[in-house]
Amino acid sequence: MTDHVMKSGLTLAAIAAICTALVATTYQGTKARIAANEQAWLEQSLEPALAGVFFEGSVTESKLVIPTPHELPGRDDVIVYRVFAEAQPVAALFAVTAPDGYAGPIRILLGATYDGVVTGIRILEHRETPGLGDKIVSSRSNWVFQFDGHSLDNPELTGWALKRDGGQFDQLTGASITPRAVINAMRETLLYFAAHRDEIFSQAANGDDE
């Protein structure tokens, strides 16, 4: 009886070892493909916020991490993707957090040319109310597209607010807290970019292995 149990145990151990080896081999064989697919997905997610911008290389190859504390919106580290053409800086993408959304923080991707003109804004993550605040997402409404082509000079700084607050931009029907949070974050990001533009583009890329 004891010998039978031992033989069964050894057989199960051998099978487990073989299965573990197969899983490890499969993982190593597909690791590069998974990484490539993840990179492609990230590139596709970022590019819509750079509409109309010609650049060379990939969006993610010059990544800068701005650690807290900083003057950008939110309390998290901020990721900036910088793009170039003929070695000259042409635009940057900021992944920032609007801390004062209606239902919580709102993760925002803001693209701007080197001169500070908005190329696009996309919502990366939110918990806003379905049918109301969630219309900040480009697939839910056209609200985010109204910012394309604007800068701190167009309109002037006081115009970077909802119309109901004396600004230039539309709110969402039935929702004002959510769009106000997004616009405030955009304004703060553009102000930071204007003040730190040369510094942002002169720093060496970092965080690429994260």
N, C-alpha and C positions, 0 to 999 in steps of 0.2 A: 504493500500500500504506500509506504513511504517512498520507495523507488519510483512508483508511478507518479506521485505528486511532484517529486523532484524533476522527473522528465517533463511533465506538463509545464512546470514553472520555467524550465530551461527553454522549452519550445516557445512559450509566450514571450520570454525575454528576447529570444532571437528574432521573433516576428516584430516585436516592438522596435528593436534596433534597426531592422531592415526598413520598417516604415519611416522611422526618424531620418534615416539616411536618404530615403527617396524624397521626403518632404524638403530636406535641406538642399538636395540637388535641384529639385524643381524650383525652389525659391531663388537659388543662385542663378539658375538659367533664365528666370523671368524678372529678376531684380532690375536689370538695365532697362527692359521694356516697360516695366511699371514706372520707373523714374522718368523715362522719356514721355510716357503718356501723361503723367502728372505735370511735367514741364509744359507740354503742349496745351493742356487744359488751362494752366496758369496764364500762358501767353494769350490764349483766346479770351480769357476773362479780362485781361488788362487792356488789350488793344482798342476796344470800343471807346475808352475814355481818351484816346489819342486820335480821334477822327480828324482826317485831313492833314495830319502831320507826316512828313516824309522823314524817315530815319533809317539808319543802317544797323544791322545786327538784330539781336533780339531785345525785347523790352526788359528782360530780367537780368541781362548780363552786367549791368552797372547798378547794383543795389546798395543803398545806403541806409543804415539804421540810425535814427536819431534817438538816443536814450533819454529817458526822463531824468531830471526835470527839463522841460522845454516850454516854449511859448506857443506851441501848437495846441489845438483843441484836444481834450482828452488827457487821461493820466497814463496811457500806455505808451510804450516805445512806438515811434512812427517809422514806417518803412517808406523810402522814397526810391522810385525807379527812374533813372535818368537815361535819356536817349540822345544820341548824337548823329550827326551827318558830317562826313569828312572831318572827323575829330572835333567838330564844333558842337557845343551843347544846343539842342533845339527845343527840348521839352522835359517836363518832369511829372511823375505821377506820385501823389501823396495818398497813403492809406492812413486816414485819421479817424478819430472817434468823436462824434457829437455826444457829449455826456448827458444832455438834457432833453432827450426824446420823451414822448408821452409815456411810453411803456418801458423805457430803459435806453441805454446807449445805442447809438446808430453808427455802424461802421460805414465809412464813406471813402470812395476812391475819386480823387479830384485830379484831372489832368490839366496842365497849363503850359503854354509855350514859354520859351526863355524870356519873352517880354511880358509874361503875366496874363496872357489872354486864355480864357478857359477853353479847352478843347473838348471837354466832356466831364460828366459826373455820373457815377454809378453807385448804387447802394450795395455794399458787400454783405451786410448783416443787419437785421432789425427785429424788433418784436412788436411793431406797431399794429394798431387795430385793423383787422381785415376789412376791406371795403372803404376804409377812411384813410388812416395814416399810411397804409401799405402802398398807396398810390405814388409814393416817392420812388418806387421801383419802376424801371423803364418798361418792363413788360406789362405793368398794370395801368400806366398812363403816360402821357407825354410831358409830364410836369418837369422832369429833370432837364429836358432838352431846351428849355427857355434860357438856360444859363450859357449855352454855347456861344462863343464869340465875345463874351463880356469880360471886363477887366475892372481893376480898381478905379480906372479913369472913365469907364463906360459901363454903368453909371458911376457918378462920384461915390465916395465912400458912404455917404448918408443914404444913398439909393440902394445899398445892399441890405434890404429888409423887405418884409411883406408890404404890399400896398396899404393894408389896413394899419400898418405901423409907420406910414409915411414913405415907404420905399418904392421900388420899381417892379417887384416881382409878385406873381400871382400866388395865392395860397391854394390849398386843396379844399374842395367843397366839404364842409363839416369838420375840417381839421385845420388848426392853426399852430398848435404847439410843435407838431412834427416838422412841418416845413420851416418854421422859424428856427428850430434847432439846426437843421441842415444848412440854412442860409448863414446863420451865425458861424458855423464851423467853416464854411467856405470862405467867408470874409476873413476870419482869423488865419486861415491857411494861406490865402493870397497875400495878406499883410506880412506874414512870416517869410514867404517866398521872396517878396520884394526886398525885405531887409537882409536876407541871408543868401541871395541868389548866387553870388560868386563863391561863397563858402561852400554851398551845397554842391556845386559842380567841380570844385577844386579838390574836395576830399576824396581820398582813395576809396574804392568800393569795399564794402565789408558785409558781413552777415551772409555771404553766398553759400555757406555750408549749413545754414539753419534750415 
